[in-house]
Amino acid sequence: MMTDAHTDKIRLYEIFAEFGKALASASRLELLDLLSQAPRTVEELAEAAHLSLANASQHLQRLKSAGLVTAVREGVFIRYRLAGPAVVQLWLALRAVGEQHKYELEPALNAYRPQRHDFPTIPLVELLERLESHEVTLIDVRPGEEYAAGHLPGAISIPLSELQQRLEELPPGRLVVAYCRGPYCVYADQALALLAARGWQGARLEEGVNEWQQAGYSLEG
């Protein structure tokens, strides 16, 4: 039989369990990942996550009830954002546990990013050194609203959908480093494939803005 003290303790765990219940959905995790890049309206999130408006709204309400996101009305729209930096840390920690303990993750990532091993990668420290010496051009191929919300210092915003039309903006003869939303994003791979087909030398930064901040660096924007 539980004592009153243990009943109170279990209540604490029940509160923490609410976070786990809110995270127990692939669609809600994708919404959190998208919101870690930039605040968005329900409509924008539904489109980006390939959800119906009603389904996206239900998932966001579940995340809001758990205290993971907040919402502000802007005229006829409702804009969502993460409740704070701790939510990003929670998402990254969940990913890290999966990377260490789920053997299915590697083949699933290879299936999602079939060009994952086609291009060289560049470590953060090397990127910083080569940016300082003007040896590389860093491009952010995420959508423009994500770049505006925060981007790596010195990065040029060229969304993937605009890259083919904006190649002339890239300095010739310089390595182009592309990054997107981090290691679970395919945009940078697709950008590098396009660049390679046009004769450019490219490399991928696996990290995105969340990993950059986790490493202790600041963003611009």
C-alpha positions in Angstrom: 0.0 0.0 0.0 1.3 3.4 -0.9 1.9 5.9 1.8 0.7 9.5 1.4 4.3 10.6 0.8 4.7 8.0 -2.0 1.4 9.0 -3.5 2.7 12.6 -3.7 5.9 11.3 -5.3 3.9 9.3 -8.0 2.0 12.5 -8.8 5.3 14.1 -9.6 6.2 11.3 -12.0 2.7 11.6 -13.5 3.4 15.2 -14.3 6.7 14.3 -16.0 4.9 11.4 -17.9 2.7 14.0 -19.6 5.7 15.2 -21.5 6.4 11.7 -22.6 2.8 11.2 -23.8 3.0 14.5 -25.7 6.1 13.3 -27.5 4.7 9.9 -28.3 3.8 10.9 -31.9 6.0 11.1 -35.0 3.9 14.0 -36.3 4.3 15.9 -33.0 8.0 15.4 -33.0 8.2 16.7 -36.6 6.2 19.8 -35.5 8.6 20.4 -32.6 11.6 20.0 -35.0 10.0 22.6 -37.4 9.3 25.0 -34.5 12.9 24.6 -33.4 13.9 26.3 -36.7 11.3 29.2 -36.6 7.9 30.1 -35.2 5.1 29.2 -37.6 1.3 29.5 -38.0 -0.9 26.4 -37.9 -1.3 26.7 -41.7 2.4 26.8 -42.3 3.1 23.9 -40.0 0.3 21.8 -41.6 1.8 22.4 -45.0 5.4 21.7 -43.9 4.5 18.5 -42.1 2.0 17.3 -44.8 -0.9 17.3 -42.3 -4.5 18.4 -42.6 -5.2 21.7 -40.9 -7.4 19.9 -38.4 -4.8 17.2 -37.6 -2.0 19.8 -37.2 -4.2 21.8 -34.9 -5.0 18.8 -32.7 -1.3 17.9 -32.4 -0.4 21.5 -31.5 -3.1 21.6 -28.9 -1.6 18.5 -27.3 1.9 20.0 -27.3 0.5 23.2 -25.8 -1.4 21.3 -23.1 1.9 19.7 -22.1 3.6 23.1 -21.9 6.0 22.4 -24.8 4.7 25.1 -27.2 3.0 28.5 -26.8 0.6 30.2 -29.2 -0.1 33.9 -30.0 -3.0 35.1 -32.1 -2.0 37.4 -35.0 -5.3 38.6 -36.6 -6.9 35.6 -38.1 -3.8 33.4 -37.6 -2.3 31.6 -34.6 1.5 31.5 -34.5 3.2 28.8 -32.5 6.6 28.7 -31.0 8.6 26.5 -28.6 8.0 27.3 -25.0 11.7 27.8 -24.4 15.3 26.5 -25.1 14.7 23.5 -22.8 12.3 22.1 -25.3 15.1 22.1 -27.9 17.3 20.3 -25.4 14.6 17.8 -24.8 14.3 17.1 -28.5 18.1 16.8 -29.0 18.4 14.5 -25.9 15.7 12.2 -27.3 17.5 12.1 -30.6 20.8 11.3 -28.8 19.3 8.4 -26.9 17.9 7.0 -30.2 21.3 7.3 -31.8 22.9 5.3 -29.1 20.3 2.6 -28.6 18.2 2.1 -31.7 19.9 0.0 -34.4 17.1 0.8 -36.8 18.0 4.4 -36.9 21.0 4.1 -39.2 19.3 2.3 -42.1 16.2 4.5 -41.7 18.5 7.6 -42.0 20.2 6.1 -45.1 16.8 5.5 -46.7 15.7 9.1 -46.0 19.1 10.5 -47.1 20.2 8.3 -50.0 22.9 10.8 -51.0 24.2 11.0 -47.4 27.6 9.6 -48.2 28.1 11.1 -51.6 29.7 14.4 -50.4 32.4 15.2 -47.9 31.4 16.7 -44.6 33.2 19.5 -42.7 33.6 19.7 -38.9 32.4 22.8 -37.1 35.9 23.9 -36.0 37.3 23.5 -39.5 34.4 25.5 -40.9 35.0 28.4 -38.5 38.7 28.5 -39.5 38.0 28.4 -43.2 35.3 31.0 -43.0 37.6 33.3 -41.2 40.2 32.9 -43.9 37.5 33.3 -46.7 38.2 29.9 -48.1 34.6 28.7 -48.2 31.1 30.1 -48.9 28.5 28.9 -46.4 24.9 28.7 -47.7 21.8 28.1 -45.6 19.4 26.2 -47.8 16.4 26.2 -45.4 13.3 28.2 -46.2 13.8 32.0 -45.8 11.7 32.4 -42.7 14.0 29.9 -40.8 17.1 31.8 -41.9 15.5 35.0 -40.6 14.7 33.5 -37.3 18.4 32.6 -36.7 21.3 31.4 -38.8 25.0 30.6 -38.6 27.2 33.7 -38.8 28.4 34.5 -42.3 25.8 32.2 -43.9 24.1 33.3 -47.1 20.4 32.5 -47.4 19.7 30.5 -50.6 16.7 28.3 -50.1 16.9 25.0 -51.9 14.0 26.0 -54.2 15.9 29.1 -55.4 19.4 27.6 -55.7 19.4 26.8 -59.4 18.3 30.3 -60.2 20.9 31.9 -57.9 24.1 30.1 -58.7 25.7 33.3 -60.1 25.7 34.7 -56.5 28.3 32.1 -55.4 31.9 33.2 -55.7 33.7 31.0 -58.3 36.5 28.7 -57.4 35.5 28.5 -53.7 34.3 25.5 -51.8 30.5 25.8 -51.1 29.4 24.4 -47.7 25.7 23.8 -47.4 23.7 23.2 -44.2 20.0 22.9 -43.4 18.1 21.7 -40.3 20.7 19.3 -39.0 21.6 15.6 -39.6 17.9 14.6 -40.1 17.3 17.0 -43.0 17.8 16.2 -46.7 17.9 19.7 -48.1 21.7 20.1 -47.9 22.2 16.8 -49.7 19.9 17.9 -52.5 21.6 21.2 -52.8 25.1 19.6 -53.0 23.8 17.2 -55.7 22.6 20.2 -57.7 25.9 22.1 -57.2 27.9 19.0 -58.3 25.9 18.7 -61.4 26.7 22.3 -62.3 30.4 21.8 -61.6 30.7 23.3 -58.1 32.8 21.7 -55.4 30.7 21.3 -52.2 30.7 19.9 -48.7 28.0 19.4 -46.1 27.9 20.7 -42.5 25.9 18.1 -40.7 25.0 20.4 -37.9 22.2 22.9 -38.1 21.2 25.9 -35.8 20.2 23.7 -32.9 23.5 21.7 -32.9 25.5 24.9 -33.5 24.0 26.5 -30.3 24.4 23.2 -28.4 28.1 23.5 -29.2 28.2 26.9 -27.5 28.2 29.1 -30.6 25.8 32.1 -31.1 23.5 32.7 -34.1 22.8 35.7 -36.2 19.3 37.0 -36.9 
